[in-house]
């Protein structure tokens, strides 16, 4: 069972989320998609993390790094890219847990 999920990111990725209300709608859509499949995506905690490089981000699920990526160029699609990776990491983790 997934109890916690965090999206940690380096300093240059902070503006991707700061003041961007689109994030909530995207997460709600992702959550609804998983709900229809019988899975519960918990609250996603966003946090800037100084130990990461400026454009690095990690998806941490139940305290385990499920994805560790670097954004090479920040664009309008960066948030979608990061949230898609978060969704993929959640799906992989959830499926692995369910098969054990």
C-alpha positions in Angstrom: 0.0 0.0 0.0 1.3 3.5 -0.9 1.1 5.6 2.3 3.2 8.6 1.2 4.5 10.1 -2.0 6.8 13.1 -2.4 8.0 15.0 -5.4 11.4 16.5 -4.4 13.1 19.0 -6.8 16.1 21.2 -7.1 16.2 25.0 -6.9 15.7 25.7 -10.6 12.5 23.7 -10.7 10.8 25.6 -7.9 9.2 28.1 -10.4 7.6 25.3 -12.3 5.2 24.8 -9.4 5.2 28.2 -7.6 2.0 30.0 -8.1 0.8 27.4 -10.7 -2.7 26.4 -10.0 -2.7 23.9 -12.9 -0.9 21.5 -10.7 -3.9 20.8 -8.6 -6.1 20.0 -11.6 -3.5 17.7 -13.1 -3.1 15.8 -9.8 -6.9 15.5 -9.4 -7.1 14.0 -12.9 -4.4 11.6 -12.2 -5.9 10.6 -8.8 -9.4 10.1 -10.5 -7.8 7.9 -13.1 -6.3 5.7 -10.5 -9.5 5.7 -8.4 -11.4 4.3 -11.3 -8.8 1.4 -11.4 -9.2 0.8 -7.7 -5.9 2.4 -6.6 -5.6 5.3 -4.2 -3.0 8.0 -5.0 -2.2 9.7 -1.6 -1.6 13.4 -1.2 1.5 14.3 -3.1 3.9 16.4 -1.1 6.0 18.9 -3.0 9.3 20.0 -1.6 12.4 21.8 -2.8 15.4 19.8 -1.8 18.8 21.5 -1.5 20.7 18.2 -1.7 19.5 17.7 -5.3 21.2 19.4 -8.3 19.4 22.5 -9.6 17.3 20.6 -12.2 17.1 17.2 -10.6 13.9 15.7 -9.1 13.0 12.6 -7.3 9.7 10.7 -6.7 9.8 9.2 -3.2 7.2 6.6 -2.4 7.0 5.3 1.2 10.5 6.6 1.8 12.0 4.8 -1.2 13.3 6.7 -4.3 11.1 5.5 -7.1 12.4 7.8 -9.8 15.5 10.1 -10.0 15.6 12.3 -13.1 17.2 15.5 -14.4 15.4 18.1 -16.6 17.8 19.3 -19.3 15.6 22.2 -20.4 12.8 23.8 -18.5 9.8 24.5 -20.7 6.1 24.9 -20.4 5.8 21.1 -20.5 8.2 20.5 -17.6 5.5 20.2 -15.0 3.5 17.7 -17.1 6.8 15.7 -17.7 7.5 15.6 -14.0 3.9 14.6 -13.0 3.8 12.0 -15.7 6.9 10.5 -14.3 5.4 10.6 -10.8 2.3 8.8 -12.1 4.4 6.2 -13.8 6.5 5.6 -10.7 3.4 5.3 -8.6 1.9 2.8 -11.1 5.1 0.7 -11.1 5.4 0.8 -7.3 1.7 -0.1 -6.8 1.8 -3.0 -9.3 5.0 -4.4 -7.7 3.4 -4.2 -4.3 0.2 -5.9 -5.5 2.1 -8.7 -7.1 4.0 -9.6 -3.9 
